[in-house]
Amino acid sequence: MNPAVLTAAHRSLAFGTKVKVTNRNNGRTVVVRINDRGPFIRGRVLDLSRAAAQNIGMVSSGTAKVCYQVIS
């Protein structure tokens, strides 16, 4: 996974799927492309690249409660 690109990992979504991710704490959103598998930590659904995490304001916290919607 390239940390400078808007990508994410998901356990089952098809590679290339675009997903709109919203940080529930601040309402900021980002559209990412699934290009990896994971995360493999219980309770986590998505693993965002650093660029995507920066866009929704969650780099300092490392994790955040998010909502996500498949858009294509």
Long-range contacts (C-beta under 8 A, 24 or more apart in sequence): 1-35, 1-36, 1-47, 1-49, 2-49, 3-49, 3-50, 3-51, 4-49, 4-50, 4-51, 5-49, 5-51, 6-30, 6-31, 6-32, 6-33, 6-49, 6-51, 6-52, 6-55, 7-32, 7-33, 7-34, 7-35, 7-36, 7-48, 7-49, 7-52, 8-32, 8-33, 8-34, 8-35, 8-36, 8-46, 8-47, 8-48, 8-49, 8-52, 9-34, 9-35, 9-36, 9-37, 9-38, 9-39, 9-46, 9-47, 10-34, 10-37, 10-38, 10-45, 10-46, 10-47, 11-37, 11-38, 11-39, 11-40, 11-45, 13-70, 17-70, 17-72, 18-70, 18-71, 18-72, 19-46, 19-68, 19-69, 19-70, 19-71, 20-68, 20-69, 20-71, 21-46, 21-48, 21-52, 21-56, 21-66, 21-67, 21-68, 22-56, 22-66, 22-67, 22-68, 22-69, 23-56, 23-57, 23-58, 23-64, 23-65, 23-66, 24-64, 24-65, 24-66, 24-67, 25-57, 25-58, 25-64, 25-65, 26-56, 26-57, 28-55, 28-56, 28-57, 29-56, 30-55, 30-56, 31-71
